[in-house]
Amino acid sequence: MFKKTISIGLALIMALGLLAITASASGGDTPSSWAVPEVDRAKDLGLVPPALQSKYADATTRAEFCALAVALYEKVTGTTIAGRVKFTDTTDENVEKAAFIGVVNGVGDNRFNPSGSLTREQAATMLARLAESVSKPLDKKAATFGDRGSVASWALEAVGQCEAAGIMGGTGNNNFSPKGPYQRQQSIATITRMYDLLDGKGTPKPATEEPTPTPEPTAQTPPPTTPPTMSGAIDNKIVGSWECGVLFYDDVSWYIFNSDGTFTHADTHFSDTYNGRYYTSGGKVYLTGMTAYRTKPNGEIQMYFDKDDIVLEYTFGVLENGTEYLLIYDMSRTGVNNDETYFTLEGADRFLLE
């Protein structure tokens, strides 16, 4: 009986080990059910490089999207892109090719930022350029998404074009989530749709010259916006990136107050990100015009919603070591912690300037 028990135990261990190996091999590397048909079709067409045939829920990088765009262009036109645009921070051939045909630009100072994550509005812009590069421009249509007001002005037309053409859809509740991440499986799916739309026909751009890279707006360096017109101004002392540790969850919360009157607030515990405008008056900071989105651990947008205006009290202080901090007061909270690592005080969060 004892030997039989051991045998059963060993069998279970071996079975579990096999399952673990299988799980490790897959590593969550299969696309979501909605994406499987288009991802499989793209692979059959030879549009997906082997390096992108896994980790489908990961955010697409700028260089990865270039690889997909180049594969589509060369498949559709039946020609190899001969021209190149050089950058100082990458020698990726697909980046150089994509820049030559005008699908992507640099980010300034002759740099490309190849590992930068692609946002949904940036993807729409690149997809629209890709259609133009094969002389099949998308029809110009106005975007109809409920959150189109939060789409950057330089991307709004492209978002409308991709929506109307059926290349890009929304993220739920009639929202587009322009600043949200663009997953690898989403990139592949839209490349498949673009291929079907172009029907394998296009006119290649002749490789006659090497154009000079020109900057394009990025999520990290958005175009300037109009200063606040609300009843207040901007306290220059509050401008900057402020970070605060969270007492109970060992996570991080931060505010970024920009000099143009825009702000971003996020925390790693809830995975919520808030974007909007702010102004200061009488020791209070007014957060207005906010939208917010929440992301799952795999990078998928879970929800996108409008947020009510918030008024918070704030003040500044100095630690014993001379470091200046910002106190954001929320009087509904209690609890005291004077640990300079977590910066949580009674009724307030203490943020250090990064």
Secondary structure as GFF3:
##gff-version 3
##sequence-region A 1 354
A	DSSP	alpha_helix	2	26	.	.	.	ID=ss1
A	DSSP	alpha_helix	36	44	.	.	.	ID=ss2
A	DSSP	three_ten_helix	50	52	.	.	.	ID=ss3
A	DSSP	alpha_helix	62	77	.	.	.	ID=ss4
A	DSSP	alpha_helix	93	100	.	.	.	ID=ss5
A	DSSP	alpha_helix	120	133	.	.	.	ID=ss6
A	DSSP	three_ten_helix	148	150	.	.	.	ID=ss7
A	DSSP	alpha_helix	156	165	.	.	.	ID=ss8
A	DSSP	alpha_helix	184	198	.	.	.	ID=ss9
A	DSSP	three_ten_helix	236	238	.	.	.	ID=ss10
A	DSSP	beta_strand	240	245	.	.	.	ID=ss11
A	DSSP	beta_strand	252	257	.	.	.	ID=ss12
A	DSSP	beta_strand	262	267	.	.	.	ID=ss13
A	DSSP	beta_strand	272	281	.	.	.	ID=ss14
A	DSSP	beta_strand	284	295	.	.	.	ID=ss15
A	DSSP	beta_strand	301	307	.	.	.	ID=ss16
A	DSSP	beta_strand	310	318	.	.	.	ID=ss17
A	DSSP	beta_strand	324	329	.	.	.	ID=ss18
A	DSSP	beta_strand	344	345	.	.	.	ID=ss19
A	DSSP	beta_strand	348	353	.	.	.	ID=ss20
###
